[in-house]
Amino acid sequence: MSSEAGIAGVQLPDAYYRRLFSLVPVRSLSSVINELSVVWCEATTAEAVYLAVLERENLRLSAGVFKSSENVAHYFNTDSIRLSKDRSITEQTRSVFEQGRLLSQISQAAFDFFSFSCDQAEIAGIYVFSSTKLTDDVPVISQLINLSQRLLSQALEQRLQKHSALKSGNLPESNQNLSIGQKILPSSDKLEAMAEFAAGAGHEINNPVATIVGRVQMLLKEETDPQRRQSLATIGGQAYRIRDMIGDAMLFARPPAPHPVSLNLQQMTQEVLNSLNEKISKAGVNVSIKLSSLLTIWADEVQWKVVLSNLILNSLQVLKTGDGIEIFAEEMTQNSIRIMYIRVVDDGPGLTEQEKEHLFDPFFSARQAGRGLGFGLSKCWRIISLHGGSIEAEVNADRGMTFHLFWPIEGPKE
């Protein structure tokens, strides 16, 4: 920990400027808050920081917590913040921040607060937890405040424009084939009908396939001719392939009832990446997880891993060497219910209008092999629905796709 004298005359290093300006053009409020939180903590050598913005339009608190002992910022949202106009500015600010996170839960160290001026924000600022007393006349602090105000203002303005566009229906388009910013939602009625068909057809197809596999195994035991053995092995291999496809169909149609428990999201995600390591390495794709070690979800472990594995495999099918996948998560509160908002973002190609319409359909055939082939995304929808969550997809404004998952954090109260 540096002393006050140690940073009093220090300018903000160029490396931090480069990191923050790399956010321009601003893609999202969450990315700005996360990166600002990390830079503030590192540049001031603080123990922790808590940065938050209360949007004037909807009184929604968007915030990030970063601790020097952790590697990632923890971003979250809280809706329906209460303002106490009869309090002083200092008391009101602390009350707003503590409706998101109690300061005492972040750090026991002393703290200083620095306010940001943003036209679209009712309240914006950062608590810096440090044993060193910090003031806004210190060059590092004044420069960080200035940069924070500029980036947050851009992010809030972009957010406001996007919301206005969504309300008016005037969504931007990069070309005639891609719909940018539009959420792609699974058609529950269509998928339920497909599930009923898959359940019935799967049972009927599975019986003759089992007979073929059994007969092939019997013939292989007695066959000595190499050419015939090769032919039988090919028949058996294709029959097994059909059996596996039927298994996927049955898992989509009639998955086992989930047995959810509280899972550490970072740990479970890392285990999925470990299981896919060979495929990820072969594809030459960079996968990064930006998750706090404190985040949890209420999920069946096996089924959660099926969901995340299929989302990653869906991206791997279309990505080129050097492309990337990023996994983010943040806690949100909607209608007083805590949920985990998870994003799986890739920088591959987008979707045509036809592909967008059929993205979640099993074995959609009117397109080239790529996203959504097989039952992968259909299984994701089914499993997430059984957990009381939801899934959406979106074509990114610059490049690639984002899958948005909304997953329960805790089980139903008894």
DRENZA-284236 format. One record per residue: x, y, z of N, C-alpha, C in turn. Coordinates in steps of 0.02 Angstrom, whole numbers, plus 50000, padded with zeros to 5 digits. Layout:
BEGIN
XYZXYZXYZ...
***
This chain:
BEGIN
500434994150000500005000050000500445006250000500335010749953500735016749950500495021850000500915026450016500735031750062500425037450023500125042250059499825047950026500345051949989500925052750019501465056449987501705052849925501635046149926501885042149870501495043149806500855045149810500465046049749500265053349738500435057749785500205064649782500405068249718501025067149695501245070749636501275066449574500985060349577501035055649522500465056749473500635056749408500125057049355499895049949340499295049449312499045042849292499475040049236499775034149245500205031249193499845030349126500225030949072499935030349005499595023648994499845018349027499555011749018498815011649037498625015449088497925015749108497505019649058497795024949030497445028648978497295024048919497795020148899497695015748842497155010548857497155007848917496645002848935495945005748932495875011948958495205014948959494985017248890495455020048852495255022348785495125016448737495365010548756495205004648715494465002948719494115005748767493395004648774492995008648723493315013548691492975017848642493045014648573492515013948532491825015948549491525011448602491155014348647490875010748705490365005648682490444999348705489984994048687489434993148738489584994048802489084992948853489274996448917488774998048958488895001149023489284996349068489124989949064489454985049108490214984749095490414984849031491134984449015491504990649041491174996449037491485002649062491555002449138491025000449172491045000149245491564995049269491594989249237492084984149257492794986649249492954989549191493644991749179493824997749222493365002349232493495008049276493635005649348493245000749370493344998249439494044995349447494274991449398494934988449401495484993949400495414998649354495915003949348495945008249411495375010149438495375014049500495735010249556495595003849563495894999949617496654999349608496864998049547497584997149534497955003749539497675009049510498025015449508498095018749576497615017449620497645020349688497925015349739498095009349716498315003849760497845002849819497195003249804496685002449855496574995049870496254993649926496064986849942495444984649903494994989449891494384987949853494074994449830493644993949779493254999649756492544997449741492085002149747491375000949732491125006749690491045005649625490835010849578490115009549558489705014749557488995013649540488715019849506488195018549466487835023749431487085022549440486725027649463485995027149470485685031049411485385027349365485105030449305484495034649323484475040749297483935045349313483265042949285483285039849226482665038049191482275032749228482615027649255482245021949284482465020149355482915024249385483165022949453483445015849459483815013849408484145007349409484875008449427485125004549475485815005049497486234999949459486735002449421487214998049388487884999149423488194993649444488774994449488489294989049478489904990449501490444985649498490864986049561491044980249587491484979749645492124976049624492694978949640493324975549626493754975649688494024969849705494474969249762495174967349738495674970149768496364968849747496544961449755496184957949799496334950949811496014946349758495594949249713495264945149662495494947449593495344943349543495574944749475495054947849430494424947949451493894950649407493444955249446493134959949409492644964349439491974960749443491594962249494490924959249503490414964549485490094963749428489594968549403488894966149421488454970849441487764968849457487294974749446486644973349444486114978349438485624977549494485334982949516484794982849565484254987749542483644985249535483084989449513482724992649572482304997549556481845000649604482215003449665482745007249653483105010449707482685015949738482685016449804482305021549839482755027549854482505033449839482865039749853482555043149913482975045449958482735049050018482925056350010482465060349984482605067349969482715071650032482475069050090482545072950151483235072250183483665068050154484335067050182484845071550147485425072150178485965075850146486225071950086486585075350041486855072049982487295066150001487705067050053488155061650075487765055650100487255056950142486845051550169486445048150114486165052250068485765049450014486185044949968486805047249953487245043349911487405036649942487585036850006487755030550039487155025850043486555028650054485955024650056485825021149990485935024849935485825021949868486325016349856486965017549870487485012449859487345006249901487135007149963487045001450007486404997549992485975000149949485424996149925485664991049874486264992249848486584987449804487044982649842487504985549881487974981649922488134985549985488124982250042488334985550104489084986850102489284992950119490004994650117490404990050162490124988250219490484984050267490614977050241490214974850191490314968250162490864968350109491024974250085491544974750033492234975050064492314979250116492964979750149492874983150216493304981450263493314984550329493774990650331494114992050276494584997650274494205004250271494555009650289494265016350283494145017850209493675022450196493515023750125493435031250113493535033050050493395039850025492915039249967492485044249959492005044249904492155049849855492115048149790492215053149738491615052949691491315058749682490705059349642490885060649568490465057949523490535059149451489945063249427490065067749382489545071849353489335068949285488735066149281488465063249219487745065549212487575068449155486905071349145486355066149152486495059949131485975054849131485915051149198486355052849246486365049349310486105053749366485685050849408485465054249468486035054649519486385049149525486975048749569487495044249534488115046349536488655042249509489295043749548489685038449561490305039549598490625033049617491135033549659491515027749679491755028349750491685022849788491985022249854492645018649846493175021749873493845018749869494055016849940494155010449952494335007850018495095007350022495385011350066496115011650069496335014250137496915012050159497195014650222497515021450210497565023550148497835030050130497275034950118497315040850146496815046050135496915049050065496385048850025496415051349956495965057449948496195062249908495805068249894495795069549819495295073349797495215074449725495705079449696496145082549739496655087049711497295083249695497315076749710497885072649690497815071349615498345072449575498295071749502497985065149479498205059549509497935053049488497175052949498496935055449554496225055349569495845059849521496075066049511495725070649467495695068049396496235064849373496235062049306495755056149300495745051949352495275046249351494545048649352494405053849390493725056549392493525059049323493985062749291493835065449224493705059949173494125054849173494045049249126493395045449141493255044449205492645040749224492025044449200492015050949210491435054949189491325054549114491865054849076491805054749003491555047948978491855042549004491655035848981490955033949004490785035549066490115033849091489585037849054489725044149038489245048249001489115045348932489655042948899489575039848833489155033448838489315029448889488955023048897488215024248912488075029148955487375030548973486995033548914487335037748875487015040648816486855035248764487335030648755487225025148708486645020848732486615019448797486075015348825485405018748815485385025348825484765029148816484535028948743485005029748697484835029548626484585022648606484895017448632484675010648616483975009348641483825011648703483155010648730482645014448688482815020548667482365024448626482235021048559482775018148530482705014648466482265008548473482345004948529481934998948540481195000848546481055006448581480365008548590480055010648524480445014048482480185016548419480195011448363480585006048373480665000948322481185002548271481565008048281482085010048233482755007248255482845000848241483464997448260483974997948205484624999048221485134999748170485264993148135485484993548072485664987548033486344988648001486774983548003487424984047971487364982147898486894977947880486754976347810486074973247806485864971147746485184968747737485084961747766485624958147780485564951147803485554950447878485824955447915485894954747987485434959548024485114957148077484724961448121485124962748184485324968848194485764970548249485344973048308485504970548367485184973048428484514969748442484244965848396483614962548407483724955948445483334954948497483384948748535483044943048498483384937348494483114931448461482854926848516482194925848519481894922048573481654915348547481754910048585481494903448566480734903648564480434900248515479714899648512479494893748555479234895148614479064889848661478554884948633478034887748600477514883348573477794878648520478204881348475478494877148422478964871948451479374873748499479844869048528479484863648569478944865548602478554860448639478254855348591478004857748534477724853148484478274848548456478864851348444479414847248420479624842148472479594844048535479784839448589479314833548592478664834848582478174829348582478324824548524478474827348466478624823148408479264819248420479784822548448480424819248460480344813448509479924814448560479824809148610479514802948578478994803948536478674798248504479114795048451479394799048408479814796448354480434793148382480724796048433481324793248463481224786248488480654785148520480504778448547480424773448490480064775448437479944770948381480584769248343481024774148334481644773048296482144769148338482144770148403482644767148446482594759548446481994756748441481904749548444482244745948385482124747848322482464744448267483224745748267483424751648290484144753048293484484748348343484154747248400484434742648449484494735548421484004733548380484024726948348484614726448300484724731748260485284731848213485954731348249486024735248303486654735148342486774728248371486254725148398486324718548428486514713248377486204713548318486354708648266487074709548239487284715848231487974717148208488474714248257488354715148321488814712448372488854704848369488284701648357488274694348352488674692048291488564695248234488914693348172489664694448177489864699948212490584701348218490944695948257490604692748304490914687548344491124681548302490744680148249490864674148209491214675648142491204682048122491484683748056492244684148059492584680948010493324681048007493584684747946493164685647896493384689047835493494696547850494094699347839494244706347856493784711347821493634710147757493214714847720492504715047749492244709047765491574708847794491564711847864492094710547901492124713547969492124721147964492484723847914492494731147904491794733747887491444730047844490764732147825490294732047885490354726647925489934726147985490094731748035490734733348042490944738648088490664745448065490644746447998490354752647972489604753047987489264747447976488544747247992488424748648066488824745348108488754746448179488894753648199489414756548169489594763448185489034768248168488724767348110488174771748090487564770648134487454764448154486894763048199486994766448267487614766148291487764769548354487664777148347487834779748287487734786948276486994788748280486574784448250485844785548254485624785148327485884780248363485704779548433485874785748473486464788648460486664794748496486204800648478486014801048415485554806448395484874805548429484644799348434484024798048469484084799948543484674798548571484794800448641484734807948650485014811748602484954819048605484224821148599483864817848553483154819548544482764818348608482894812648641482534811048703482724815848759483364817948761483574822648812483234829348802483144831348738482784837448723482044836648741481754830948723481034830048733480844828648805481224824248838481054822148906481684821948950481964827648964482574827649006482394825549077482874822749112482744820849182482604827049224482194826149275482034831849319482684834349351482794840849350483414843449380483404842849456484004841949484484084841849557484564847649575484294853649577484724859549585484994860349655485604862949658485934864849720486294871449705486554874549757486934880749747487634878949720487814881649661488444880049629488864886449622489514885649631489974891249618490054892049543489834897649516489814898549443490504898349412490994901549444491664901649416491964894649413491884890849466492154884049469491834879549417491164879849412490814875549364490994877349292491074883749279491254886049211491954883649193492414884049241493104881849227493114874249214492704870449249492684863249238492424861649168491944865549143491704864649075492264866049025492624871549035493174873248990493714867748991493844865049049494344859549054494124853549013493474851949015493224846148978493234847348902493214853648881493224855348810493904857748786494404856948828495054859848814495344857448746495274851048732495554848348670495214851548609494554852148610494194855148554494344862548547494404866048603494564873248602495264874348573495734870248595496424870848570496464869248496496104864048474496104862148404495824867648360495314871148386495004876648348495434882948348495914883348394496334889348398495964895448423495444894348464495014899748488495204901448560495194907848576495344910248643494694910748683494654907348739494064907648782494274910648850493934915948869494094919248933493464919748975493534918449040492974919149086493114925049132492624929349137492694935349178492154935149231492264930749280491774929349331492074930149400491704933249444491914933649513491864926749546492324925449592492314919049627491734918549677491364924149686490824924249735490144922549705490104922349639489454921349606489224914149611488574913349624488274906549628487634906349586487444900249566486804899149533486474893149564485814892749556485424887149581485294882449523485674877049519485644872949458485834865749473485594861349430485834854449427486514854549394487024851949427487714852649402487794849649332487554843649321487634840349257487274844349202486664846549216486274850049166486564856949151486824860449202487154866849190487754865949143488134860649154488714859449112488504857749040487934854349032487684853048965487514859548929487194864148964487014870648935487634874448913488104875448958488684879548942489114876148887489184869548891489564865848840489274866948771488614866548766488294867348700488354874448674488324879348718488394886348696489104887548669489604884748704490294885648681490404881848616490154875748612490224871848550489874875148491489304878448505488954882048453489384887548423489764890948466490224896148441490824893148406491094887748433491694884648403491554882548331490934880648315490774878248248490884883548195490854889948213490894895248162491494899848171491864899148226492424903648238493044901248200493484906048185494114904648151494674905148202495254902648183495844902948226495984910248245496074911348309496204918048334495594921748358494994919148341494374922148366494304920748440493804923848472493734923148544493024922148569492984919348628492354918548665492464921448734492004925548758492054928348826491414926648864491504925048928490944923348971490914928249029490354931749035490254936649088489654934649130489624937349190489034936249232488964941949281488354943649297488224948749346487564947149381487514949149443486914948049482486424953749468485784951849459485254956849448484674955449494484264960549504483644959749543483064961949500482584957449488481994959049450481384957049490480944961949503480344960649543480514957349609481044959949640481274957649706481564950549705481694947749645481984941149639482704941749613483164938449648483864938649628483984933549572484274935949517484434931449461485144932849438485434927749405486104928549376486034929749301486304935249279486294936949208486964934949178486964929849136487584926949107487594928449032488174930649008488244931948936488824927848908488684924448853489204920848816489274924548749489844927848740489944932348683490494929548638490364929248573490894927348526490964932648472491514932448436491624937448383491624934148314491204929048306491134925848241490634929448197490394926148144489904929248099489224929848133488814934248106488134935048133487664930048101487034931948093486524927448066486124930948011485914927147961485434929847913484744929747945484264932947912483594933147940483304926147947483434921747899483174914947901483494911047958484144911847966484494908348021484254910848089484124917348093483884920148155483204917148174482774916348125482104913648138482124906448163482624902648140482634895448156483224893548202483524898448234484134897048273484054891448324483484891348358483384886448412483034880048388482884879748322482554873748296483054868048289482864861948309483314856148300483424854748226484044853748206484224851648138483914855948084483924862548094483694866948041484134865747979483834863847923484224861547865484314866647810483944872247811483974876947755484554881847763485134879447786485724883647793486324879147796486904882247790487524878447793487654876247865488084871147872488244868747939488554874447979488374874948041488634880448083488244880948147488034887048163487694888148226487034884348230486924881248288486274878148300486184871248271486694868348238486614861748208486474856648263485984852148251485824846948299485334849448352485374846448411484914848048466485234852648518485834855148506486204858748557485814864548588485604869348547485254875148574484554873448598484244868348567483584866148590483634863248660484154859248672484264856548740484394862148790484774867048770484904872748814484254876048836483814877248786483174880348802482774876048851482754869448838482354865048880482624864948952483274864248960483564863849027483474870349065483604875949031483534882449064482814883649085482344881649043481634882449060481454878449122481714872249126481574868049184481844870949249482354875149243482644878349302482304885049318481794886849279481454893149291481814899149262482264897949214482634903449184482414904649112482804908549076482644909949006483294911148968483254910648901483834911648858483624915948798484064920448777483954924648718484614924848680484574926448616485174927448576485144934248543485724936848524485744943448494486344943948448486254947048390486814948548346487144954948370487794954648383488144960448410488184966048358488254972148383488274977948339488904978048295489464975548322490084975648284490204968948249490224963548287490344957048258490154951648307489904946048281489784940348324489084940048355489024935548403488384934148436488474934448511487914935748545487884935348618487284931248638487394926248681486844922648712486754925448782486134927348797485954930148862485574924848902485834923048960485504918249004485284921749068484674920349089484424923049153484254917049197484664916149249484644909949288484524911449362484104907449395483974908649467484614908049509484664912249560485234911849606485074907549666484444907349685484254903249743483614899549729483494894149766482904890049756482284893249783481704890349767481074893149792481044892949868480774898349897480724898649970480154894149993480294890450045479794885750072479284889450114
***
